[in-house]
Amino acid sequence: MERNGDRAWAAIVVLDAESLSPVESATATARLCFPYVPGLLTFREMPSVVLAWERLTRKPDALIFDGAGYAHPRRFGLASHGGMMLGVPSIGCAKSILVGRHGPLGPERGATAPLVDKGEVVGMAVRLRARVAPVYVSIGNEMDLPTAVRIVESAATGYRLPETTRQAHRLVNELRTRG
């Protein structure tokens, strides 16, 4: 997605849970019909995600969205909307904090700290690679926080981001390059 562009790109990568090998992937491009408004990215991004979802022949058991779920100012971010719209359990795994704060994390892979906003745990800061910035995991749809953290950690391969997000980013970049 470009902040000032007129198109949104999406990719979904389905991985084998054991090997983390890609089983299938789908991409899509959609014309943007909603302006860039922080906190309302669902309305801008979901049309392209839905198109990619419809192109999959093997649907995943759960989706990890590159964005927030419950850790959102309205407690209903992209991962919540997307999981509900697609009828699949979903997780938000954001690269930055929309709401809340967390205490210190150890430097090791697997270190966690609750993400707290207004006295409520809204997610978990999770370090997927030693001495690298954490990601921010929150529930999306039909998901609890311990399970969401476990799934994101199980999709980690030594990089900052889970493999689902890394591979989807690669596909989107290829799609954008082709124009």
C-alpha positions as CSV (number, residue, x, y, z in Angstrom):
1,M,0.0,0.0,0.0
2,E,1.2,3.5,-0.8
3,R,0.0,6.3,1.5
4,N,-0.6,8.6,-1.5
5,G,-1.1,6.0,-4.2
6,D,-4.3,4.7,-5.7
7,R,-3.6,0.9,-5.4
8,A,-3.3,-1.5,-2.5
9,W,-1.4,-4.8,-2.8
10,A,-1.9,-7.9,-0.7
11,A,-0.3,-11.3,-0.4
12,I,-1.3,-14.3,1.7
13,V,1.2,-17.1,2.2
14,V,0.0,-20.5,3.5
15,L,2.8,-22.3,5.3
16,D,3.0,-25.9,6.5
17,A,2.9,-25.6,10.3
18,E,5.7,-28.2,10.9
19,S,8.3,-27.2,8.2
20,L,7.2,-23.6,7.6
21,S,7.5,-24.4,3.9
22,P,5.1,-22.5,1.6
23,V,2.1,-24.6,0.6
24,E,0.3,-22.0,-1.5
25,S,0.3,-18.2,-1.9
26,A,-2.0,-15.7,-3.6
27,T,-1.6,-12.0,-4.4
28,A,-4.0,-9.3,-5.4
29,T,-4.1,-5.6,-6.3
30,A,-7.1,-3.4,-5.7
31,R,-8.0,0.2,-6.4
32,L,-8.1,2.2,-3.2
33,C,-11.5,3.6,-2.3
34,F,-10.7,4.9,1.2
35,P,-8.1,7.6,2.2
36,Y,-5.1,6.9,4.5
37,V,-6.4,7.4,8.0
38,P,-4.3,5.9,10.8
39,G,-6.4,3.5,12.8
40,L,-8.8,2.8,9.9
41,L,-6.6,0.8,7.7
42,T,-9.1,-2.0,7.4
43,F,-11.2,0.1,5.1
44,R,-8.3,0.8,2.9
45,E,-6.5,-2.6,2.8
46,M,-9.1,-5.3,3.2
47,P,-10.5,-5.2,-0.4
48,S,-7.1,-6.4,-1.7
49,V,-6.8,-9.0,1.1
50,V,-10.2,-10.4,0.3
51,L,-9.2,-10.7,-3.4
52,A,-6.1,-12.6,-2.4
53,W,-8.1,-14.8,0.0
54,E,-10.6,-15.7,-2.7
55,R,-7.7,-16.9,-5.0
56,L,-6.4,-19.4,-2.4
57,T,-7.5,-23.0,-3.0
58,R,-6.0,-24.1,0.4
59,K,-7.2,-21.8,3.2
60,P,-5.0,-21.6,6.3
61,D,-6.3,-22.6,9.7
62,A,-5.4,-19.1,11.0
63,L,-4.1,-15.8,9.6
64,I,-1.3,-13.6,11.0
65,F,-2.0,-10.1,9.8
66,D,0.7,-7.5,9.5
67,G,-1.1,-5.1,11.8
68,A,-3.0,-4.8,15.1
69,G,-6.0,-6.8,16.4
70,Y,-7.1,-5.9,19.9
71,A,-4.1,-3.7,20.5
72,H,-5.9,-0.9,18.6
73,P,-7.5,2.4,19.8
74,R,-10.9,1.0,19.1
75,R,-9.9,-2.6,20.2
76,F,-10.8,-3.8,16.7
77,G,-7.9,-3.4,14.3
78,L,-7.1,-5.0,10.9
79,A,-6.6,-8.5,12.3
80,S,-9.9,-8.4,14.1
81,H,-11.8,-7.1,11.0
82,G,-10.0,-9.4,8.6
83,G,-10.5,-12.6,10.6
84,M,-14.2,-11.8,11.1
85,M,-14.8,-10.9,7.5
86,L,-13.0,-14.1,6.3
87,G,-14.4,-16.3,9.0
88,V,-11.0,-17.5,10.2
89,P,-9.1,-17.3,13.5
90,S,-6.7,-14.4,13.2
91,I,-3.8,-12.7,15.0
92,G,-2.4,-9.2,14.8
93,C,1.4,-9.1,14.6
94,A,2.4,-5.4,14.3
95,K,5.9,-3.9,13.8
96,S,5.0,-0.8,15.9
97,I,2.7,0.0,18.9
98,L,-0.6,1.7,18.2
99,V,-1.7,1.8,21.8
100,G,-0.2,0.8,25.1
101,R,3.2,0.3,26.7
102,H,5.3,-2.6,27.9
103,G,8.0,-3.2,30.4
104,P,11.5,-4.3,29.7
105,L,12.1,-7.4,27.6
106,G,15.1,-9.7,28.0
107,P,17.5,-9.6,24.9
108,E,16.9,-13.3,24.1
109,R,14.6,-14.8,21.5
110,G,11.2,-15.6,23.0
111,A,11.3,-12.8,25.6
112,T,7.8,-11.3,26.2
113,A,6.2,-8.5,28.1
114,P,2.5,-7.6,28.3
115,L,1.4,-4.7,26.2
116,V,-0.9,-2.6,28.5
117,D,-3.2,0.2,27.6
118,K,-5.4,2.0,30.2
119,G,-4.7,-0.8,32.7
120,E,-5.8,-3.6,30.3
121,V,-3.5,-6.1,28.7
122,V,-4.2,-5.6,24.9
123,G,-1.3,-7.7,23.5
124,M,2.2,-9.0,24.1
125,A,5.6,-7.6,23.0
126,V,7.4,-10.7,21.6
127,R,11.1,-10.8,20.6
128,L,11.4,-13.3,17.7
129,R,15.1,-12.7,17.2
130,A,17.7,-12.1,19.9
131,R,18.6,-8.4,20.5
132,V,16.2,-7.2,17.8
133,A,13.1,-5.1,18.3
134,P,10.0,-7.0,19.3
135,V,6.8,-7.4,17.4
136,Y,3.4,-6.7,19.0
137,V,1.0,-9.6,19.1
138,S,-2.7,-9.2,19.8
139,I,-5.8,-11.3,19.3
140,G,-7.8,-10.9,16.1
141,N,-10.8,-13.1,15.7
142,E,-11.6,-16.4,17.6
143,M,-8.2,-16.3,19.3
144,D,-6.8,-16.0,22.8
145,L,-3.5,-14.2,23.6
146,P,-1.4,-17.2,24.7
147,T,-2.3,-19.1,21.6
148,A,-1.6,-16.1,19.4
149,V,1.8,-15.7,20.9
150,R,2.6,-19.4,20.5
151,I,1.5,-19.4,16.8
152,V,3.6,-16.3,16.0
153,E,6.6,-17.8,17.8
154,S,6.2,-21.1,16.0
155,A,6.2,-19.1,12.7
156,A,9.5,-17.5,13.5
157,T,12.7,-18.6,11.7
158,G,15.3,-16.3,13.2
159,Y,14.2,-13.0,11.7
160,R,12.3,-10.1,13.4
161,L,9.1,-11.0,11.6
162,P,7.2,-14.3,11.4
163,E,7.8,-16.2,8.2
164,T,4.2,-15.6,7.0
165,T,4.8,-11.9,7.0
166,R,8.3,-12.1,5.6
167,Q,7.2,-14.1,2.6
168,A,4.0,-12.0,2.0
169,H,6.2,-8.9,2.0
170,R,8.5,-10.5,-0.6
171,L,5.5,-11.4,-2.8
172,V,4.0,-7.9,-2.5
173,N,7.3,-6.3,-3.4
174,E,7.5,-8.5,-6.5
175,L,3.9,-7.6,-7.4
176,R,4.6,-3.9,-7.0
177,T,7.8,-4.1,-9.1
178,R,5.8,-5.7,-12.0
179,G,3.4,-2.7,-11.7
